[in-house]
C-alpha cells in the first residue's frame, strides 16, 4: 500500500505542477487592475485545486490525498489574502461537497496550509522588505516541511478512527510534499520575475 500510495501521490503532484505552470503563464499575461487580477488569480487557483482534488489518491472510502496543501500554502505565500481566500472557499466547499470520513481533516488541511502560507508571507514582508519575493529553495523546503507537519497534525486530530493512517501516509507526505513545494515555489517565483 505504501508504494502504491507514493506512486499515486507522485502522479497527483505532477498534475499539480503542470496545472500550476499553466496558471503561472496565464496569470503573468493578465494585464488588469490589481483587484481584478487578484480575483481572477483566486478563481483560477480554486479551479486548479478542484481539478487536483478530483484526481486524488484514495486511502479508504472518504479519505483521500492530493496536492491541495501545496497549492494553497503557495497561494498564501506568493499571492496574498484575496486570491488565497477565494481559493480556500472554492476548495473548501468542494471538499465538503465530496464528504466522507476525511471531510473535516481535508477542510482543516485547507485552512491550515493556506494560513501558514499567508503568515509566512506576512512575516517575510515585514522582515525582508527590499527583496520580498526572494525565496531560496532551502526556505521553500523548510516551509513545505512546516506545512505538511501541520497537515499530519490535522490528520491525527480529525481522523482518530483511522489509527493506521499516519503510519502509512506520514513518510510519503513528509518526503514528497516538501519537494513538490520547492518545485512549485520556484515555478511561481520564475513567473513573477518575468512580470
C-alpha positions in Angstrom: 0.0 0.0 0.0 2.8 2.4 0.8 4.4 2.0 -2.6 1.1 2.4 -4.4 0.3 5.3 -2.3 3.6 7.0 -3.0 3.2 6.4 -6.8 -0.3 7.8 -6.7 0.9 10.9 -4.9 3.7 11.4 -7.4 1.1 11.4 -10.2 -1.2 13.8 -8.3 1.7 16.1 -7.5 2.8 16.1 -11.2 -0.7 17.2 -12.2 -0.4 20.0 -9.6 2.9 21.2 -11.1 1.7 21.1 -14.7 -1.6 22.9 -13.9 0.3 25.5 -11.8 2.8 26.1 -14.6 -0.1 26.8 -16.9 -1.7 29.1 -14.3 1.6 31.0 -13.9 1.9 31.6 -17.6 -1.7 32.7 -17.9 -1.5 34.9 -14.7 1.5 36.8 -16.0 -0.4 37.7 -19.1 -3.4 39.2 -17.3 -3.0 43.0 -17.6 -5.9 44.1 -15.4 -6.3 46.2 -12.3 -4.7 44.6 -9.2 -8.1 43.9 -7.6 -9.5 42.2 -10.6 -6.2 40.4 -11.1 -6.4 39.1 -7.5 -9.9 37.8 -8.0 -9.1 36.1 -11.3 -6.0 34.6 -9.8 -8.1 33.2 -6.9 -10.7 31.7 -9.2 -8.0 30.1 -11.4 -6.2 28.7 -8.3 -9.5 27.4 -7.0 -10.2 25.7 -10.3 -6.8 24.1 -10.2 -7.4 23.0 -6.6 -10.7 21.4 -7.5 -9.0 19.7 -10.5 -6.3 18.0 -8.4 -8.9 17.1 -5.7 -10.9 15.5 -8.5 -7.9 13.2 -9.2 -6.9 12.1 -5.6 -5.1 9.1 -4.2 -7.7 7.2 -2.1 -6.7 5.8 1.2 -10.1 4.5 2.4 -13.6 5.5 1.4 -14.0 9.2 2.0 -10.3 9.7 2.9 -8.1 10.8 0.1 -4.9 12.7 -0.5 -3.8 15.2 -3.2 -1.7 18.3 -3.6 -4.1 20.9 -2.3 -2.0 21.7 0.8 0.9 22.6 -1.5 -1.2 24.7 -3.8 -3.0 26.6 -1.1 0.2 27.2 1.0 2.0 28.6 -2.0 -1.0 30.7 -2.8 -0.9 32.3 0.6 2.9 32.7 0.3 3.0 34.3 -3.1 -0.4 35.8 -3.9 -1.7 37.2 -0.6 -5.1 37.4 1.0 -7.7 37.8 -1.8 -6.6 35.0 -4.1 -6.0 32.8 -1.1 -9.5 33.4 0.4 -11.2 32.8 -2.9 -9.2 29.5 -3.5 -9.9 28.4 0.1 -13.6 29.0 -0.3 -13.8 27.1 -3.6 -11.7 24.1 -2.5 -13.3 24.0 1.0 -16.8 24.0 -0.5 -15.8 21.2 -2.9 -14.2 19.1 -0.1 -17.4 19.4 2.0 -19.5 18.5 -1.0 -17.5 15.3 -1.6 -18.0 14.4 2.1 -16.8 11.2 3.6 -14.9 10.4 6.8 -12.0 12.6 5.9 -14.0 15.8 5.2 -13.1 17.6 8.4 -9.4 16.6 8.1 -9.5 17.8 4.5 -11.1 21.1 5.4 -8.6 21.5 8.3 -5.8 20.9 5.9 -7.1 23.6 3.5 -7.4 26.1 6.3 -4.1 25.3 8.0 -1.9 25.2 4.9 -3.3 28.5 3.5 -3.0 30.2 6.9 0.6 29.1 7.3 1.4 30.4 3.8 -0.2 33.7 4.5 1.5 34.1 7.9 4.9 33.2 6.4 4.4 35.8 3.7 3.4 38.5 6.2 6.5 37.7 8.4 8.8 37.8 5.4 7.3 41.1 4.1 8.0 42.7 7.4 11.5 41.3 7.7 12.7 41.5 4.1 11.0 44.5 2.6 13.7 45.0 -0.1 13.5 41.6 -1.7 10.1 40.4 -0.6 9.8 37.6 -3.2 13.2 36.1 -2.9 12.6 32.6 -1.5 15.7 30.3 -1.7 15.0 26.6 -2.3 16.1 25.7 1.2 13.5 28.1 2.7 10.8 26.7 0.4 11.8 23.2 1.6 11.6 24.2 5.2 8.3 25.9 4.5 7.0 22.7 2.9 8.0 20.6 5.9 6.2 23.0 8.3 3.0 23.0 6.2 3.0 19.2 6.0 3.8 18.6 9.6 0.8 20.7 10.3 -1.2 18.6 7.8 -0.2 15.4 9.7 -1.3 17.1 13.0 -4.7 17.8 11.3 -4.9 14.1 10.3 -4.1 13.0 13.8 -6.8 15.3 15.3 -9.6 14.7 12.8 -9.0 11.1 11.8 -8.7 9.3 15.1 -10.8 6.4 13.8 -8.0 5.7 11.2 -5.3 4.6 13.6 -3.0 3.3 10.9 -3.4 6.3 8.6 -0.5 8.2 9.9 1.9 5.2 9.9 1.1 4.6 6.2 1.0 8.2 4.9 3.4 10.1 7.1 6.6 9.1 5.3 5.4 9.7 1.7 3.8 13.0 2.8 6.8 14.4 4.7 9.2 13.4 1.9 7.3 14.1 -1.4 5.2 17.1 -0.4 8.1 19.4 0.6 10.0 18.6 -2.6 6.9 19.4 -4.6 6.6 22.6 -2.6 10.1 23.6 -3.7 9.3 22.9 -7.4 6.0 24.8 -7.3 7.6 27.7 -5.4 10.4 28.0 -7.9 7.9 27.9 -10.9 5.8 30.7 -9.4 8.9 32.7 -8.5 10.3 32.4 -12.0 7.0 33.6 -13.5 6.8 36.5 -11.0 10.3 37.5 -12.0 9.2 37.8 -15.7 6.5 40.3 -14.9 
